[in-house]
Amino acid sequence: MGITMKEFTMEDLMAYCSQYGFIFRGSEIYGGLANTWDYGPLGTRLKNNIKDAWRYYFIQTRDNSYELDSDILMNPTVWEASGHLAGFSDPLIDCKSCKTRHRADNLINDYTDEANADTMTQEKMLRYIREKEIPCPKCGKSDFTDIRQFNLMFATRRGVTEESASTIYLRPENAQGEYVNFLNVMRSMRTKLPFGIGQIGKAFRNEITPGNFTFRTIEFEQMEYQTFCKKGEDEALYDYFKNYGIQFFEFLGIKRENLRHHDHEKLAHYAKAACDIEYLFPFGWGEINGTHNRTDFDLTRHQEYSGKSLEYFEEETKEKYIPYIIESTYGLDRIVLALLFETLMEEVKEGETRQVLRLPAFLAPIKINVLPLIKKRHTEKALEIYNHLKRKYMVSYDDAGNIGKRYRRGDVIGTPYAITIDDDTLEKETVTIRQRDTMEQIRLPYEELESYFKEKFNFAAGTVPL
């Protein structure tokens, strides 16, 4: 008999993440806070491993690439220069019957495939909602207010007293920290165009969220990469990073057939071209990357508002000019979600069920599970091996229950290898190594464990287009 696979729903995945320590509901003991989530022990390790993979792919293996860690709070004029204070808003509409608030563009796009709200003005969206009598997703009635633009910036106050306080903002994106440090990075790293600045960090948007677990939240983490280049080189770099993003996701273990490019029909005010990479979630295609040709808009605006020259001097041609920017942004929380859907499987073979998380070994939260076959006889040697290996890898130790159940506990959280210590270990100094996906086992002298695992968890085991 062959193996049959179960497809997981969003509800299945939410239950799995809570049960096994990947993701918990935020502030759960107080009833939670809508669309906030806390990453548990395994989820935190998975996020960190993805960050390290991104650093390897975008910083370590790329020439003239530098990482930055800018502050979340910035001078408010940054957001005026970037256009966020004036234009960073959602078209919101309220249901008069049940008092719920919705994004007008989502109402239309979720209702039909015959119209694309992304290409509509506010007036056209309102007219379409009323002409088609689009129902409220909650109560089913079609009785809406006019559309109002709602700014997505989280504002807070800075000052010793309320009277002296001034308004500052939680950043809605990481990119501006890279732009305002363009000169600092270029000067301190003594680099020339083209060069890249990458950053991983939290961003915040006070927006209406439709659920879908961690896909859209008010607090999220981005991995951003900005390439500064000369005008004329921008279009080739834009196309390059569209494909480089696909290669990165394949490097993480996502199948190509579950990824697609989606070019924007309606462009942001700063963009010459824009494209998303989308993953096929259970609810449909969803964005996990955005790549944009931002032209020289950002640096030109910051030069205007700061009064500081952000021109680049090209020694060879003696030209001065404002560089163009190609941006490639990756949503870390969405990538975690995509990877869990991509790799979580429930296999049924000959009546036996096995749930396994087939993450690539370099992404697995726990790399090795050390198991004494019989607790009374094998614990001492098992702990010796465990304590040695944990200096190099994330290793767990499990001595509860029969060996089959312990194998299954490792499989379900994605641990790629299990080491079993038995009588042969004591007598012949060998251990059994079991591989998660194939369940195949080999015997190996325990003195060779370190060399055996040396390349198993290395990013270099993947393919990186240098």
Secondary structure, 3 states (H helix, E strand, C coil): CCCEECCCCHHHHHHHHHHHCCEEECCHHHCCCCCCEEECHHHHHHHHHHHHHHHHHHHHCCCCEEEECCCCECCHHHHHHHCHHHHCEEEEEEECCCCCEEEHHHHHHHHCCCCCHHHCCHHHHHHHHHHCCCCCCCCCCCCECCCEEEECCEEEEECCCCCCCEEEEECCCCHHHHHHCHHHHHHHHCCCCCEEEEEEEEEECCCCCCCCCCCCCCEEEEEEEEEEECCCCHHHHHHHHHHHHHHHHHHCCCCHHHEEEEECCCCCCCCCEEEEEEEEECCEEEEEEEEEECCCHHHHHHHHHHCCCCCEEECCCCEEECCEEEEEEEEHHHHHHHHHHHHEEEEEECCEEEEEECCCCCCCCCCEEEEECCHHHHHHHHHHHHHHHCCCCCEEECCCCCHHHHHHHHHHCCCCEEEEECHHHHHHCEEEEEECCCCCEEEEEHHHHHHHHCCCCCHHHCCCCC
